[in-house]
């Protein structure tokens, strides 16, 4: 039995508790929140669960094997470091940390303590993303030409992070899972209207290949949109996460070049075939994620969304911030640093 302590019971905390409790051989045995009224409401419906306002009561407990950190990103590093120092596994809400330096230290500490880290990139466990991954791996899409994502809504405004750090981690983690290519640079443009933090941003992710990726994130949209377009050599698809019935639509459409002798001799033909919507698994993504982590702990398996994946996302977020401060100038990402955290060059300000 994996005994779990949850730190933070705000918006996402109840979902974490519910799904970990639904996993076989796992149980939430302690919940911490600084709001005593929240804990008072929990007392009647959670018999036998320790309820506390003291973070250290969970961190230092010899009874707990795994700690879920569901708190603001500014607190992630301090809490996770203490958890790992106690030899406990850690599940941590996205984004992983506030800086890549913090992420590197936690990854190294987890390796030293032989503990596992899971960063809460829930979307990679959705039926839609798993189906897209299957299509790409099977070769149904052909080479991926572009990845274009729109994630916009009216609010919720965050007080501690900008719109990029709030919304883009979802899309960066999905892209990293689906596309087996290394992002080499990021360029971003953003603007703040309501506070000092950017509430709208447009992001380009650059690769060494012809693949391009573009992201639009926005807190000021009159409507909620969650749409991703992926264009491939053979087929194209649209993923609308708000469509309950047909989340993915695959189009047998494309472009074929028949001649390249010169610009005036370029012959392009357009292929227009069927559209179909594949069946998508309906399992709750967060349950699948929690179940995966418990399975990895019990059988010492690698975690799909581990600290290294969290570091990749954080470094892209840092690159976005730096690019936005420089009016969209591309910022390079030295991917070699992901391979060995000890190579982190903290003095090189030209690389993110």
C-alpha positions in Angstrom: 0.0 0.0 0.0 1.4 3.4 -1.0 0.4 6.0 1.6 -0.1 9.5 0.3 0.0 12.9 1.8 -1.5 15.9 -0.1 -0.3 19.4 0.5 -2.8 22.0 -0.8 -6.5 21.4 -1.1 -7.6 24.3 -3.2 -8.9 24.1 -6.8 -7.0 21.0 -7.9 -6.4 19.3 -4.6 -9.8 17.5 -4.3 -9.3 15.9 -7.7 -5.9 14.7 -6.7 -7.3 13.1 -3.5 -10.2 11.5 -5.3 -8.1 9.9 -8.0 -5.3 8.7 -5.8 -7.9 7.1 -3.5 -9.4 5.3 -6.6 -6.1 3.6 -7.4 -5.6 0.1 -6.1 -3.0 -0.2 -3.4 -2.9 3.5 -2.7 -4.6 5.7 -0.1 -4.5 9.4 0.9 -3.8 9.3 4.6 -3.0 13.0 5.3 -4.1 16.4 3.9 -2.5 19.7 4.6 -4.0 23.1 3.9 -3.4 26.5 5.5 -7.2 27.2 5.5 -8.7 25.8 8.7 -12.2 26.1 7.4 -11.3 23.8 4.4 -10.0 21.2 6.9 -13.1 21.5 9.1 -15.3 20.7 6.1 -13.1 17.7 5.3 -13.2 16.2 8.8 -16.7 14.6 8.5 -16.1 13.0 5.1 -12.6 11.8 5.6 -12.5 9.6 8.7 -9.1 8.3 9.6 -7.3 10.9 7.4 -4.9 13.3 9.2 -5.9 16.9 8.6 -3.3 19.6 9.4 -2.2 23.1 8.7 1.5 22.2 9.3 3.3 21.2 6.1 6.1 19.6 8.1 3.7 17.1 9.7 3.3 15.5 6.3 6.9 16.0 5.1 8.4 14.4 8.3 5.9 11.6 8.7 7.5 8.2 8.7 4.1 6.8 7.6 3.9 8.5 4.3 5.5 7.2 1.1 4.4 9.8 -1.5 3.6 13.5 -1.2 1.5 15.4 -3.7 2.4 19.1 -3.9 -0.6 21.0 -5.1 0.5 24.5 -4.2 1.5 27.7 -6.1 4.6 27.3 -8.2 6.7 29.6 -6.1 6.5 27.1 -3.2 7.2 23.9 -5.3 11.0 23.9 -4.9 11.1 24.4 -1.1 8.4 21.8 -0.4 9.6 19.2 -2.9 13.2 19.5 -1.7 12.2 18.8 1.9 10.0 15.9 0.7 12.9 14.3 -1.3 15.4 14.8 1.5 13.1 12.6 3.6 13.3 9.9 1.0 9.7 10.3 -0.2 8.4 10.2 -3.8 6.8 13.5 -5.0 3.9 14.3 -7.3 4.1 18.0 -8.2 1.6 20.3 -9.9 2.7 21.9 -13.2 4.8 23.8 -13.8 7.6 21.8 -12.1 9.5 24.7 -10.5 10.0 28.5 -10.9 13.4 28.1 -12.5 15.4 25.5 -14.3 18.1 25.6 -11.7 15.6 24.5 -9.1 14.4 21.7 -11.3 17.9 20.5 -11.9 18.6 20.4 -8.1 15.4 18.4 -7.5 16.2 15.9 -10.2 19.7 15.3 -8.8 18.4 15.0 -5.3 15.7 12.5 -6.4 18.4 10.4 -8.1 20.6 10.5 -5.0 17.7 9.5 -2.7 16.4 6.9 -5.2 13.0 8.6 -5.3 10.7 9.3 -8.2 9.3 12.6 -9.4 6.1 13.0 -11.4 5.1 16.4 -12.8 1.4 16.8 -13.2 1.2 17.0 -17.1 -2.3 15.5 -17.0 -3.1 16.0 -20.7 -0.7 13.4 -21.9 -2.9 10.8 -20.2 -6.1 11.8 -22.0 -7.6 9.5 -24.5 -7.3 12.1 -27.3 -3.5 12.7 -26.8 -2.9 8.9 -26.5 -4.8 8.4 -29.8 -2.8 11.1 -31.6 0.4 9.6 -30.3 -0.7 6.2 -31.7 -1.5 7.8 -35.1 1.9 9.5 -35.3 3.9 6.4 -34.1 2.0 4.2 -36.6 3.0 6.5 -39.4 -0.6 7.4 -40.3 0.3 11.1 -40.3 3.6 10.9 -42.0 6.2 13.5 -41.1 4.8 16.2 -38.9 4.9 19.6 -40.7 3.3 21.8 -38.1 1.7 21.9 -34.6 -0.6 24.8 -34.0 -2.4 25.2 -30.6 -4.9 27.7 -29.3 -5.7 27.7 -25.5 -7.7 30.8 -24.6 -10.5 31.8 -22.2 -11.7 34.8 -20.1 -9.6 34.4 -16.9 -8.7 32.9 -14.6 -6.1 35.6 -13.9 -3.2 34.4 -11.7 -1.5 36.7 -9.3 1.9 35.0 -9.3 2.5 33.9 -12.9 1.8 35.2 -16.4 -0.5 33.6 -19.0 2.5 31.6 -20.5 3.4 30.0 -17.2 -0.3 29.3 -16.5 -1.5 27.8 -19.8 1.5 26.9 -21.9 2.8 24.1 -19.7 -0.1 22.0 -20.9 0.7 22.6 -24.6 4.5 22.3 -24.2 4.1 18.9 -22.4 1.7 17.6 -25.0 4.0 18.7 -27.9 7.0 17.1 -26.2 5.1 13.9 -25.8 3.8 13.8 -29.4 6.8 15.1 -31.4 10.0 13.2 -31.1 12.1 16.2 -32.0 14.2 18.6 -29.9 13.1 22.2 -29.6 16.2 24.4 -30.2 14.8 27.9 -29.7 11.7 29.8 -28.7 10.4 33.2 -29.7 7.5 34.8 -27.9 5.6 38.0 -27.9 3.3 39.0 -25.1 1.4 42.0 -23.6 -0.1 42.9 -20.3 -3.4 44.8 -20.0 -5.0 44.1 -16.6 -1.9 43.8 -14.4 1.9 43.8 -14.8 1.8 40.2 -15.9 1.3 39.2 -19.5 -2.3 38.1 -20.2 -1.9 37.3 -23.9 1.0 35.7 -25.7 2.0 34.2 -29.0 4.8 31.6 -29.0 6.9 30.0 -31.8 9.0 26.9 -31.0 11.8 26.2 -33.5 13.3 22.8 -34.4 16.3 21.8 -36.4 13.9 20.1 -38.9 11.2 21.7 -41.0 8.6 21.1 -38.2 7.2 24.3 -36.8 5.1 24.8 -33.7 2.9 27.8 -32.7 0.9 28.5 -29.5 -1.6 31.1 -28.7 -2.4 31.6 -25.0 -4.8 34.2 -23.7 -6.8 35.2 -20.6 -8.8 37.9 -22.4 -10.8 35.8 -24.9 -14.6 36.2 -24.9 -14.9 32.4 -25.5 -13.1 29.4 -24.3 -11.1 27.6 -27.1 -9.0 24.4 -26.7 -8.0 23.5 -30.3 -4.9 22.0 -31.8 -4.1 21.4 -35.5 -1.5 19.0 -36.5 -0.5 18.9 -40.2 1.3 15.8 -41.5 2.8 14.7 -44.7 0.0 12.1 -45.2 -2.9 13.4 -43.1 -4.0 16.3 -41.0 -6.1 16.4 -37.8 -8.0 18.8 -35.6 -8.3 18.1 -31.8 -11.1 20.1 -30.2 -10.9 19.3 -26.5 -14.2 20.9 -25.8 -16.1 18.7 -28.3 -17.5 15.8 -26.2 -18.5 13.6 -29.1 -15.8 14.1 -31.7 -12.7 15.3 -30.0 -10.4 14.3 -32.9 -11.2 14.7 -36.6 -8.7 13.2 -39.1 -8.6 14.6 -42.6 -7.1 12.6 -45.5 -6.0 15.9 -47.1 -2.6 17.1 -48.2 -0.4 18.6 -50.8 1.8 16.8 -53.4 4.5 18.5 -55.5 4.9 17.0 -58.9 7.6 19.1 -60.4 10.5 21.4 -59.0 12.4 22.5 -62.1 11.8 26.1 -61.4 9.6 28.4 -59.5 7.3 28.9 -62.5 7.2 25.1 -63.2 6.2 24.1 -59.6 3.3 21.8 -59.9 1.2 21.3 -56.8 -1.7 18.9 -56.5 -4.2 18.8 -53.6 -5.4 15.6 -52.1 -8.9 15.7 -50.6 -10.2 12.5 -49.1 -12.4 11.3 -46.2 -12.7 12.7 -42.8 -13.3 10.4 -39.8 -13.4 10.7 -36.0 -11.8 7.8 -34.2 -13.1 6.4 -31.0 -11.4 7.9 -27.9 -10.9 6.2 -24.6 -13.1 7.8 -21.9 -11.0 7.1 -18.8 -10.3 10.1 -16.6 -6.9 11.3 -17.4 -5.9 12.2 -13.9 -6.8 8.7 -12.7 -4.6 7.2 -15.4 -1.8 9.5 -14.4 -2.1 8.7 -10.7 -2.3 5.0 -11.5 0.8 5.2 -13.7 2.8 6.8 -10.9 1.7 4.2 -8.3 2.6 1.5 -10.8 6.1 3.1 -11.4 6.7 3.2 -7.7 5.6 -0.4 -7.0 7.6 -1.9 -9.9 10.4 0.6 -10.3 9.4 1.7 -13.8 10.4 5.0 -15.5 7.8 7.8 -15.2 6.6 9.2 -18.5 6.3 12.7 -17.1 9.3 12.7 -14.8 11.4 15.6 -13.5 13.4 15.7 -16.8 10.2 16.3 -18.8 9.3 19.0 -16.2 12.6 20.6 -16.7 12.1 20.7 -20.5 8.9 22.6 -20.0 10.4 25.0 -17.5 13.3 25.9 -19.8 10.8 26.6 -22.6 8.9 28.9 -20.2 12.0 30.7 -19.2 12.9 31.1 -22.9 9.5 32.7 -23.5 10.0 35.2 -20.7 13.4 36.2 -22.0 12.1 36.5 -25.6 9.1 38.6 -24.5 11.4 41.0 -22.7 13.4 41.3 -25.9 10.4 42.0 -28.3 10.2 38.4 -29.6 13.9 37.8 -30.2 14.5 34.0 -30.5 16.2 32.4 -27.5 18.2 29.3 -27.9 17.6 26.2 -25.8 20.7 24.0 -25.2 19.0 20.6 -25.1 22.3 18.9 -24.1 21.6 20.2 -20.6 18.6 18.0 -20.3 20.7 14.9 -20.8 22.9 15.5 -17.8 21.8 18.0 -15.2 25.3 18.4 -13.9 26.2 20.1 -17.1 24.0 23.1 -16.3 25.9 26.3 -17.1 24.4 28.8 -14.7 26.6 31.6 -16.0 25.6 31.4 -19.7 22.8 33.9 -20.1 22.6 33.5 -23.8 21.1 30.0 -23.4 17.9 29.1 -21.7 
